[in-house]
């Protein structure tokens, strides 16, 4: 019995976050009530205060917990650079879309942040600095190497990294706005994204030069 109680206690913070996610998505931050979140878990409101202190801190913890996997997914050490920028572009784009498509809760993070930016502007800025900026910086360093190798023209590689992430985010936003009412041919969308990047970025091979 003691082991069961210990396991339940260990799982409680995550259960609260899951319930908070459902409630924040359903009602928005302003209308969400800790009583309703507690009811979803079968606990008292005081238990939520014990773990998270306030609704604001609960919200911020939830957003961080959902944003963190994206940063982890795209830490520089996680990339498997091939040395071939064309292959790496395909690799980057595929991973971006795979993450978006396989993590539906991440789509809701964007909705929550956009909805609450006026309420928590500093938190939104901190969230960007902690999770998004390192991704752009990591991709920027890869493009810096491509510029140095003569594979792409000199450019603002940080903005190029942001540009690469923009279409997956657009797909994310349209799925939030329209759901299944405005279906997107995802495979075609991804293929076009890759083609535009390859054709727009890569320098033509010098005459007589063969691919590695």
C-alpha positions as CSV (number, residue, x, y, z in Angstrom):
1,X,0.0,0.0,0.0
2,X,2.8,2.4,0.9
3,X,4.4,1.7,-2.5
4,X,1.2,2.5,-4.3
5,X,0.8,5.8,-2.4
6,X,4.4,6.7,-3.2
7,X,3.9,6.0,-6.9
8,X,0.7,8.1,-6.9
9,X,2.5,11.0,-5.2
10,X,5.3,10.8,-7.7
11,X,2.9,10.9,-10.6
12,X,0.8,13.8,-9.1
13,X,2.7,16.7,-10.6
14,X,2.4,15.3,-14.1
15,X,-1.3,14.5,-13.6
16,X,-1.9,18.1,-12.5
17,X,-0.1,19.4,-15.6
18,X,-2.1,17.1,-17.9
19,X,-5.4,18.3,-16.3
20,X,-4.2,21.9,-16.5
21,X,-3.4,21.5,-20.2
22,X,-7.0,20.3,-20.9
23,X,-8.5,23.1,-18.8
24,X,-6.4,25.9,-20.2
25,X,-7.1,24.7,-23.8
26,X,-10.8,24.4,-23.1
27,X,-11.4,27.7,-21.4
28,X,-8.2,29.8,-21.8
29,X,-6.1,31.0,-18.9
30,X,-8.4,33.7,-17.6
31,X,-11.5,31.5,-17.2
32,X,-9.6,28.4,-16.0
33,X,-10.2,27.6,-12.3
34,X,-7.9,25.6,-10.1
35,X,-11.0,23.9,-8.6
36,X,-11.9,22.5,-12.1
37,X,-8.3,21.4,-12.7
38,X,-8.3,19.7,-9.3
39,X,-11.6,18.0,-10.0
40,X,-10.1,16.5,-13.2
41,X,-7.4,14.8,-11.1
42,X,-9.5,14.0,-8.1
43,X,-7.6,16.1,-5.6
44,X,-8.2,19.3,-3.7
45,X,-7.2,22.8,-4.9
46,X,-4.7,22.9,-2.0
47,X,-2.8,20.1,-3.6
48,X,-2.2,22.2,-6.7
49,X,-1.0,25.1,-4.5
50,X,1.3,22.7,-2.7
51,X,3.0,21.7,-6.0
52,X,2.8,24.9,-8.0
53,X,2.0,27.7,-5.7
54,X,-0.4,29.6,-8.0
55,X,-2.4,29.4,-11.3
56,X,0.2,31.6,-12.9
57,X,3.1,29.4,-12.0
58,X,1.1,26.3,-13.0
59,X,0.6,27.9,-16.4
60,X,4.2,28.8,-16.8
61,X,5.4,25.3,-15.8
62,X,3.0,23.7,-18.2
63,X,4.2,25.8,-21.1
64,X,7.8,25.1,-20.3
65,X,7.1,21.4,-20.0
66,X,5.6,21.4,-23.5
67,X,8.2,23.6,-25.1
68,X,11.2,21.7,-23.7
69,X,10.9,18.7,-26.0
70,X,11.3,21.0,-29.0
71,X,14.5,22.4,-27.7
72,X,15.8,19.0,-26.8
73,X,14.9,17.7,-30.2
74,X,17.0,20.3,-31.9
75,X,20.0,20.6,-29.6
76,X,23.1,20.9,-31.7
77,X,24.5,17.6,-30.4
78,X,21.4,15.8,-31.6
79,X,21.9,16.7,-35.3
80,X,23.6,14.2,-37.5
81,X,25.2,16.5,-40.0
82,X,26.3,14.7,-43.2
83,X,28.6,17.4,-44.6
84,X,26.3,17.6,-47.6
85,X,24.2,20.7,-47.2
86,X,21.5,19.5,-49.6
87,X,21.1,16.3,-47.6
88,X,21.2,18.3,-44.4
89,X,18.4,20.7,-45.6
90,X,16.2,17.7,-46.2
91,X,17.1,16.3,-42.8
92,X,16.4,19.6,-41.0
93,X,13.0,20.1,-42.7
94,X,12.0,16.5,-42.2
95,X,12.7,16.7,-38.4
96,X,10.9,20.0,-38.1
97,X,7.7,18.6,-39.6
98,X,8.0,15.3,-37.9
99,X,8.1,17.0,-34.5
100,X,5.1,19.3,-35.3
101,X,3.0,16.4,-36.7
102,X,3.9,13.9,-34.0
103,X,3.4,16.3,-31.1
104,X,-0.2,17.7,-31.2
105,X,0.2,19.3,-27.7
106,X,2.9,21.5,-29.1
107,X,0.3,23.1,-31.4
108,X,-1.6,24.1,-28.4
109,X,1.4,25.7,-26.8
110,X,1.5,28.2,-29.6
111,X,-2.2,29.0,-29.1
112,X,-1.7,29.5,-25.4
113,X,1.3,31.7,-25.8
114,X,-0.3,33.9,-28.5
115,X,-3.5,34.2,-26.4
116,X,-1.6,35.2,-23.2
117,X,1.2,37.3,-24.6
118,X,-0.3,40.5,-23.3
119,X,-0.7,39.0,-19.8
120,X,2.8,37.5,-19.7
121,X,5.0,39.4,-22.1
122,X,8.2,38.8,-20.1
123,X,7.4,35.1,-19.8
124,X,6.8,34.8,-23.5
125,X,10.1,36.6,-24.2
126,X,11.9,34.2,-21.8
127,X,10.3,31.2,-23.4
128,X,11.6,32.3,-26.7
129,X,15.1,32.9,-25.4
130,X,15.2,29.5,-23.6
131,X,13.7,27.3,-26.2
132,X,13.4,28.9,-29.7
133,X,16.6,31.0,-29.9
134,X,19.0,28.0,-29.3
135,X,17.4,26.2,-32.1
136,X,17.9,29.1,-34.5
137,X,21.4,29.6,-33.3
138,X,22.3,25.9,-33.9
139,X,20.9,25.9,-37.4
140,X,22.6,29.2,-38.1
141,X,26.0,27.6,-37.3
142,X,25.3,24.9,-39.8
143,X,24.5,27.4,-42.5
144,X,27.6,29.4,-41.5
145,X,29.6,26.3,-42.4
146,X,27.8,26.0,-45.7
147,X,28.6,29.6,-46.5
148,X,32.3,29.0,-45.6
149,X,32.4,25.9,-47.8
150,X,30.9,27.9,-50.7
151,X,27.7,25.8,-50.9
152,X,25.4,28.8,-50.4
153,X,25.7,32.5,-50.9
154,X,26.7,34.7,-47.9
155,X,23.5,35.6,-46.0
156,X,22.1,36.3,-42.6
157,X,22.1,32.7,-41.4
158,X,20.2,33.3,-38.3
159,X,17.3,34.8,-40.3
160,X,17.7,31.8,-42.7
161,X,17.2,29.5,-39.8
162,X,14.0,31.4,-38.8
163,X,12.8,31.2,-42.4
164,X,13.2,27.4,-42.4
165,X,11.1,27.1,-39.3
166,X,8.4,29.4,-40.6
167,X,6.5,27.0,-42.9
168,X,6.1,24.3,-40.3
169,X,4.8,26.9,-37.9
170,X,2.4,28.1,-40.6
171,X,1.1,24.5,-40.9
172,X,0.8,24.4,-37.2
173,X,-1.2,27.6,-37.1
174,X,-3.6,26.6,-40.0
175,X,-4.3,23.3,-38.2
176,X,-5.2,25.3,-35.1
177,X,-7.5,27.7,-37.1
178,X,-9.2,25.2,-39.4
179,X,-8.7,21.7,-38.0
180,X,-9.9,19.3,-40.6
181,X,-12.0,21.8,-42.5
182,X,-9.2,23.0,-44.7
183,X,-7.1,19.9,-45.3
184,X,-3.5,20.3,-46.4
185,X,-1.6,17.8,-48.5
186,X,1.2,17.6,-46.0
187,X,3.5,15.4,-48.1
188,X,3.2,17.9,-51.0
189,X,3.7,20.9,-48.7
190,X,6.9,19.4,-47.2
191,X,8.2,18.4,-50.7
192,X,7.7,21.9,-52.0
193,X,9.4,23.4,-48.9
194,X,12.5,21.3,-49.5
195,X,12.5,22.0,-53.2
196,X,12.3,25.8,-52.7
197,X,15.1,25.7,-50.2
198,X,17.4,23.6,-52.3
199,X,16.7,25.6,-55.5
200,X,16.9,28.9,-53.8
201,X,19.9,28.4,-51.6
202,X,22.3,26.0,-53.2
203,X,25.0,27.2,-55.6
204,X,25.1,25.4,-58.9
205,X,28.0,22.9,-59.0
206,X,31.0,24.2,-60.9
207,X,31.4,22.9,-64.4
208,X,32.8,19.4,-64.3
209,X,32.5,19.1,-60.5
210,X,31.0,15.9,-59.3
211,X,28.9,15.4,-56.3
212,X,30.5,13.8,-53.3
